[in-house]
Amino acid sequence: MAGVSCKRDFEGGEDAEKGDFVGVKHMTDVGLQRLPTKYVLPVTERPILKPVAVIQERHLPVIDISGLGGERHSEVVAAIGQACQEAGFFQVVNHGVPVSMIRDIMRVASEFFELPLEERKTYMSDDMTKPVRYGTSFNRLKDQVFCWRDFLKLYCHPTQKWVHLWPSNPPDYRKVALDYSEEMRSMAERLMSAIIESLGLPQTYVEKICKDGSQVMVVNFYPACPEPELTFGMPPHTDYGCMTILQQDSVGGLQVLRNGEWEAVHPVPDSFIINIGDHLEVLSNGKYKSIMHRAVVNSERSRVSVATLLSMPFESNIGPAPELIDEDHPPHYRETNFSHFIDLISTKTFKARALLDSLKLA
């Protein structure tokens, strides 16, 4: 292909000649045929792209949450609590989010990554605290090996503080993202209320997390990869916050670590995948589990996902709930906050369970 060498000449999403940051989307647009060296994992860390077991309902619980607040309320709360304790992941159906809204957010997400590079680059930054940030991999300045994804991160709460900073192209991006983020916050409040109830904690925790806490939307784009067996879309990791709500397209690529084996999560149309984050594991004193997961890529189709991360207010500390601590159940984690997480990922090479490992008490 004209102008494109088969050598590994794009180092880390940067043009080798100009040193300009371009990301993986641009590299695939210009016809990259081999992975840049910076994206090639050591042999022992590469994904084994053999068929993996699709997680069935018995592994990844599917919960009808339409019963919350009704006659089935206690039953649904118990099911959510069991899923948080045993699986750390579950899917929700009959959630009340309009299908048209799901279609719209996935459409504008895809359309954003189809914009010309020069327009996308206006949002590029290596500042981990920037409220609107387009980037690649995880932490481009610290990652020893990059992962095969570009992303757009948006602060979402309070929306009136941030929405004017969001992309204005595609033309309806802000409107669609605003409606979606508000719907996600409403669903998150219902789910978090059920989770807190299942732990036997007062509902004041819900207000602190959902009404006053942070909400971040991360739109992930994983282009078709010329050598998917050499890299990850996202390496094995846990999520830092209290809860993540994921909407993914039909391509698939999410895998969850269960009993020492990686299992693929089959995309169920119009459902949402919910997973427990590090902060909720800390709050529950280890009763609820933040589970390792990863994203693999393929050589044929690009993949888009939209993740909504809910957590405590940026300035607030979170530790094991005092109501869950007694002589028989001592605290297993020290307190933490969002600043601790940012400092950790800004100054150190990415590690799978870095936050939780840094918080564990002997």
Secondary structure, DSSP 8 states (H G I E B T S, - for coil): -TT--SSS-EETTEETTT--B-HHHHHHHTT--S--GGG---GGGS---S---B--TTTS-EEEGGGTTSTTHHHHHHHHHHHHHHTSEEEEES----HHHHHHHHHHHHHHHTS-HHHHGGGB---TT-SEEEEESS-TTT-SS--S-EEEEEE-SSHHHHGGGS---STTHHHHHHHHHHHHHHHHHHHHHHHHHHTT--THHHIIIIISSEEEEEEEEE---SSGGG--SEEEE--SSSEEEEEE-SS--EEEEETTEEEE----TT-EEEEE-HHHHHHTTTSS----EEE---SS--EEEEEEEEES-TT--B-S-GGG-BTTB---B--B-HHHHHHHHHHS---TTHHHHHHB--
